[in-house]
């Protein structure tokens, strides 16, 4: 008998075929499981190696052993007349046919599934993927959604900036859908890594739907999984996985956003007749886009601002026509100096970047807000406020535009307009801590102390450093008899040196009738040794009534309007101070705030 014939007789060939088919099926199922659970790629590679090594072992085992009615025995010990290899062979044939049918079915399913993913998604396809419609008679509610940060399931867990960027880009697309309320990035990203349930997050953000998902990026491939959940019932409305080559990330965003709108409109009866969403391709350079996402992530968290600038600058170097990268660069240039970075003419750089962004895309709002901030920082409130008005008009959904304009309204003494802007900011973005802390100061100015203290408490709960720029709080807290709270604020604000004369400053606030000459000298010595300009310590200097030493500082002059500083407003130093701050020019051009009035052609006074 030939060797090949003996292989057939001992069922070695059948066993080999069965093993190969089963191994292929196992590897396919394993690949799906590994991608689903985000396991490292090396797990699949090791599994494939073990499956390959198993083939010769199985073949040797089939050659050397035989299945008999008494169990597995060595082939040479089996009587040929009692061998059941033919019966075993038929069972193996049936097994091979069954396993191959399973493999063929899985292969067909996998191919069809990938074709469906790779084709543009139609409304009919989206309808087939979503949950059954709600029961007739269910009361309708205004549709609202929060886009939570997508999880990074990439092998090295180093694509957090990319997954955050995809989440934010989807959020920005959905914001443009008429009739859909979308929680802002600041609010949604507060819950990154949170242990709260989706229902709890939705309740805090005041939305009835949540979009969550994951991103797995490896080389030039990306898998984005997204799922839309009805937060009121914890029911999945729609879910989909998008496997794509990283050729056009904007087309993927387009698909996901349209599928979400289709789910909301066709099955829940909301957002009906919404036109298809089209995501504009902002750059053809994927490397520039990834640099942009990294830079934006660092800027929004105010981390490594110099690195953020470097990344933005590389992005615009790769694609000089990338308007959104110029916009982001303008924004970080505009704020970096306030975070202690010097050595470059940041204002000029910011203006240049903002102008370039507007040349490329005139409809952008942030460049106008940047121009407004730079103008007001240079005491030009007339053009500065006009630029901020333009920013709000161009994008009424941008909470930061309202925040920046509100700060300037408050500086101008127009607290009603300031509060309206802050409240609009919080209506758009309920978790925007910066809006809350600035609103707290305006509430203090109009003596709504309970609301102010409530906001300060809320901001502190989220870990936001409420004390920055708000030495002003200490004056009102002392008036309310809360010396300990005032102490904490001053210590946190002036934390560069533990010798800051906190007690002397608070004593001057509490007992203005006493002689505080020694305390003032102690404060001045501390300021001089700190290396900072005296002008930035306005509130402590005001407490000692050292008005002659006070200079206006952009965005830090709102202490002027507190009730505790009536004496300063009545002093000879007030008018020169406000003129130097540029406020008087704006009043003459646009009108005086409540409590202030012109005196002749040049003078004015304020209660």
PADRENMAR-57033 format. One record per residue (C-alpha): x, y, z. Coordinates in steps of 0.001 Angstrom, whole numbers, plus 500000, padded with zeros to 6 digits. Each point is the difference from the previous one (the first is absolute). Example, Ala and Ser with C-alpha at 12.3 -4.5 7.8 and 13.67 -1.06 7.14 Angstrom:
// residues 2
512300495500507800;501370503440499340;
***
This chain:
// residues 607
500000500000500000;501357503426499077;500663502655502657;497190502236498669;497559497093500087;501022499305503586;499403503657500903;496479499689498597;499375496689501786;501029501403503352;497798503120499411;503002502302500350;498924502061496962;496405500321501281;501229501030503446;502324502585498401;497208501475497905;497657500162503007;502719501633502103;500769502672497373;496330500938499588;499394500127503766;503207502020500530;498945502552497359;496569500359501597;501545500376503463;502396502684498748;497153501991498418;497881499878503144;503062500854502094;500770503034497803;496448501283500488;500188499454503784;503413501649500295;498863503108498079;496781500184502008;501724499842503385;503006502089498965;502640497311500688;503526500680498659;500781498827496459;502697497595501227;497315497789501574;498650499059496557;503508499483498631;500893497580502801;496727498119499504;500705499577496263;503518498699500750;498615497412502433;497360498920497469;502704499533497338;502187497979502377;496992497853500842;499593498640496441;503093497713499948;499258498888503559;496441498990499037;501268498253496844;502574497986501983;497355499095502563;497590498804497250;502801497870498433;501125498395503235;496636499438501735;496608498615499070;496542500388501509;498568496561500946;496900498861501905;502338499554502987;501323503540499673;503147501542498496;502762497457499366;503326499942498182;499408499125496340;502504497150499955;498154498302502849;496666499909498140;498970496868498065;499271501009496384;496986497678499966;498488501888502959;500926503520498800;497159502535499671;501989502613498067;497428500005497176;497192500717502463;502130502719501652;500790501404496554;496318500417499159;499465501861503306;502927502241499156;498489500676496546;496740501104501626;501938502122502481;501998501660497208;496830500768498025;498315501496503079;502986502131500982;500525501185496416;496343501038499859;500504502033503173;503164501539498567;498286500837496707;497080501591501840;502336502116502119;501986500983496900;496862501165498148;498738501897503066;503354501718500477;500224501072496326;496460501346499916;500517501827503286;503159501697498745;498328500963496725;497191501602501968;502538501925502082;502001501157497011;496981501246498047;498444503391500775;497206499459502470;496521500787498760;497051500973502107;498430496605499312;503101498247501321;500026502175503090;496335499152500569;500775496307499908;502607500405502715;497978501890502559;497671498855502732;496237499644499593;497937503192500074;498618501312503228;496447499140500893;497393502318498517;498888502613502430;503397500425501649;500378503695500823;502553501719497803;502933501882501483;502498502391498531;502881497880498678;503300500496501761;503251498088500009;503365499830501738;503023498662498136;502270498361502559;503749499607499377;500585496845497972;502210497365501628;503477499393498599;500309496273499186;503153500329497927;502723497390500650;502376502421501708;497283502087501681;501674503092498552;497197501324497814;497962501804502661;500376503289498137;498618498325496869;496998498399501730;499254503286501808;500288501808496690;497550497669498280;497499500509502831;500371503761499798;499700500037496220;496738498028500193;498757502411502651;500809502967497768;498091498410497126;496924499224502099;499949503556501374;499076501146496502;496870497802499857;497013502306500375;497734498992502875;502598497844501785;501441501245503288;503571498809500484;501889500182503287;503272501831499482;503449498473499989;500913501554503332;496986498417501675;500204496604498287;503747499580500466;499634500688503729;498840496389500245;503023498417498357;500869496981502129;496987500620502253;498424497125501930;496538501508499665;497401498089498023;498853501339496651;496635500849501552;501703502050502730;502209501809497476;497001500731497779;498075501356502980;502832502342500997;500425501216496427;496230500255499516;499945497896496817;497875497029499001;502490498225497727;503646499040500340;502489499094497287;502969497952501137;502510497860498215;503594498957499480;502814500517497533;502609497422499089;502734501400497772;502914498001498673;502234501175497177;497677501233497220;496902498172501178;497382501171502461;497037498281501565;497418502336501513;497154498512501990;497136502318500921;496750499386501806;497064502295500670;498104499412503229;496644501284501196;500970501183503478;496414499955501270;499565496264499309;503652498864499805;499096498511496610;502438499775497089;498452501841497079;502824499471497538;503493498595499882;502497499435497238;503657499203499427;501919501769497272;503178498334498696;501818502359497688;503305500905498495;501147503362501316;499553501725496675;497064502292500721;499170500222503701;497407502665499231;497986497564497877;499833497660503006;498744502835502191;497423500765497316;498736496400500043;499740499821503777;498233503350500366;497447499201497282;499290496592501523;499357501642503389;497598502543498531;498239497221498058;499594498051503225;498518502959501832;497715501090497190;498588496798498528;499445497890503088;499475502523502775;498003502458497943;502316502956500700;502215502045497673;497759498995497115;500815501368496551;503517500856501110;502200500357496914;503043497809499619;503078501176501879;503078500810498003;503312500141501846;502400502423498386;503494498690499396;502177502558501758;503291498544498821;501243497335497593;503091499437502113;499359497309502614;503292500745501783;498993503652500375;496591498922501315;501550497733502640;502345502802501105;496961502283500225;498156497521502238;503013499641502305;500517503766500219;496304500672500649;499869497423502771;502937501623501805;498546503488499545;496523499152501299;501446498510503187;502569502828500244;502784497406500187;503417500436498351;498986503153498156;503425500336498406;499650496478498606;496501500892498780;501448502979498116;502749497842498480;497456497428498787;497714502659498522;502945501636498257;501022496642498489;496405499416498862;499785503298498105;503462499412498557;498807496672498558;496756501553498733;500103503813499773;496325499970498921;498807498221503183;497717502743501366;499031498255503233;503644499469500903;500621503730499516;496933500693502140;501308497778502802;503457501544499746;498482503477500338;498134498939503151;503037498527501742;502170502982499014;497335502258501562;500040498335503443;503534498690500398;501447503168501536;497415499969502787;501394496554500914;503470501422500561;501649499407496611;502051502906498657;502683500536497390;497848500482496889;497603502684498834;496937497859500691;497434502683499127;501467500557496548;500245496271499390;496390499503501117;498701502762497745;501970498689497045;498683496447500511;496440501255500463;500166502024496784;501380497014498103;497173497790501307;497411502548498874;501592500298496568;499566496252499568;496578499702501637;498190503317500657;497179498311501926;502174498965502963;499091501681503288;502982499328502266;502409502232498035;497628502920500573;499864499189503710;503812499892500082;500150503412498301;497504501302502535;501971498746502986;503268501447498743;498333503352499381;498458500183503492;503269498831501572;501521503062498366;497212502213501409;498134500366496697;496481499061501088;498223501608497048;501480497734497330;500507497137502446;496311499739500899;499058500357496325;502229497008499174;498466497973502835;496508500893498783;501008498725496562;501257496737501513;496693499426501805;498024500749496834;502069497579497934;499685497157502503;497223500414502596;500790496501501335;503578500789501053;499883500388503791;503484501530500229;498960502927497804;497352500902502588;502465499507502857;502592502363498533;497403502629499166;498425499640503453;503327500641501720;500427503210498037;496440501141500657;500661499542503718;503224501984499754;498033502805498326;497583500064502935;497130498479497995;499104497153502336;496554499263498527;501509499370496552;502852498075501588;497664497706501937;497879499417496889;503104498832498105;501159497729502831;496540498474500299;499895499391496245;503438498406500302;498678497628502665;496838499316498044;502198498740497176;502516498319502306;498632499248503509;503330498669501319;502154502927498824;501751500791503277;501649503139498656;496590501513499217;498808499152503500;502900501641501796;499737503202497970;496219500076500471;500610499702503746;501973503249499972;497282501854498079;497438498717502491;502164501362502819;500176503375498284;496189500238499963;499863498575503568;498399496654499095;502248498307502511;498188496689500434;500088499281496263;503681500992499883;501022497725502862;498000497124498533;501877500328496707;503379500134501744;499127496801501847;498998498293496751;503243500969498296;502099498830502943;498197496629499933;501305499347496506;503560500759501038;500242503254498029;502425502489501486;497400502640500698;502482502382501566;501908501015496891;499341503669499156;497453500207502821;501690501572502975;496840502137499758;498006497247501714;501890500590503226;498537503496500426;496396498786499867;500714496959502169;501425502277502685;496891502198499790;497922496847500556;502074499079503055;501674497008498321;503614500716500912;501111496368499682;498697499775496419;501682503305499143;503246498698501473;499852496851497881;499433502013496838;502928502356500633;502343497165500955;499081498082496834;500280503056497795;503365501143501343;501484496535500434;503448500890498676;501229500982503448;498684498793503364;501014503319501611;497200501920498277;498514502299502712;496484498506499941;499056501081503527;501107503586499417;497974500245496756;496871498549501626;500381502268503031;500113502999497652;496746498817498391;498275499326503314;501201503065501927;500489502800497428;499995502674502727;503258498740501545;503562500939499043;501370497256497726;503274501651498992;502182497116501204;497756497476498201;500237501982496757;503796500100500212;500073496249500611;497825499492496917;502191502243497828;503155498182501126;498363496677499118;498899501272496570;503459501355499194;501633496705500988;497469498002497940;501242501470496746;496483500946498867;498700503455499138;498126501799502770;497085500597497634;498967496338500141;499341500255503757;497158502480499756;497677498508502629;502600499851502825;501141503540499137;496398501242499995;499523498471503458;502794502296501246;498540502911497954;503303500290498117;498113501292496966;503010501805498575;501761496658499410;497203498331498047;500162499534496225;497349498479497686;500634496442498822;497940498518497133;497130497730501164;500975500602503660;498330503380500621;496532498817500994;500735500454503714;499308503688499321;496244499339499943;499679498191503334;498079501874502683;503044499757502269;501902502313497629;497641502983500063;502773502086501590;502310499313497072;497323501022497486;499544503253501936;503734500682500118;502094502163497713;501703496856498655;496899498387498483;499610502154496842;503689499736498951;499884496268500684;496963499437497751;501368502250497271;503253498040499970;498003496769499840;498319501227496795;496525499709501521;499193503720499810;500397500055496203;497480497199499637;497523501754502323;500198503204498005;499440498080496753;497383497445501115;498437501352503174;500660499915503734;499083497065502245;497430500282502835;501310502138502854;502410501941497816;499488503295498203;502060502464497936;501213503288501458;500618502548497281;501873498957496873;502757497965501642;499012499143503558;497706497398501557;499092498560503362;498632496708501335;498077499260503187;
***
